[in-house]
Amino acid sequence: MTTTALPVQTATPTRRRFTVEEYCAMAEAGILAADERLELLSGEIFLMAPIGAAHADITDLFDDFFKSSLRGRARVRVQGPLRIDDTTLLYPDLAVLRLRSDYRHRLPGPEDVLLVIEVSDSSIRRDREAKLSRYAAAGIPEVWIANVPDCHVEAFHDPVDGVYQSSRIVPADGRISPRAFPDVVLTVGDFLLG
């Protein structure tokens, strides 16, 4: 009796990407661990590094400053969800949002954002590459990366076709204002120097 070998089928595994709706449903169902810091970036779920003491303190200082400076003019949200598009849900360290009454019923999107601040100590590469490009592609008008190791703020604005057209580095002794609120001025070192 002759045996005929069956053809071997080879399949390349493909990644299963998630939508924001699927990601949120998994979180609500308890599939995602509540104590893990996760972000959804282009359909992939990423585990974020734990927040250290300096990172938390700097974020708190930005939060206190902007909440007192922008009371009644904007909403300030710390490490809250920001829906970038159907496959990206990020948690910036701080977001200055337009005043709206419906945030209880929907996540803020790019059209709501006036400024995003990322406090970067161990996450500087990811913030500059993966996240910054997503913010630019979504049309977020201004992003600051508070670079903790180098003690300066990297400010980006004017997104066009997924790229920020303008950027500058503001040193510790420099002053910076959000473009949406030029009257709100802060000195970088007051936030980044311990």
Helices and strands as residue ranges (DSSP letters): H 20-28, E 38-41, E 44-47, H 53-69, E 75-78, E 82-85, E 88-90, E 94-97, G 110-112, E 113-120, H 124-126, I 127-131, H 132-138, E 142-147, E 152-160, E 163-171, E 175-176, E 186-187, H 189-192
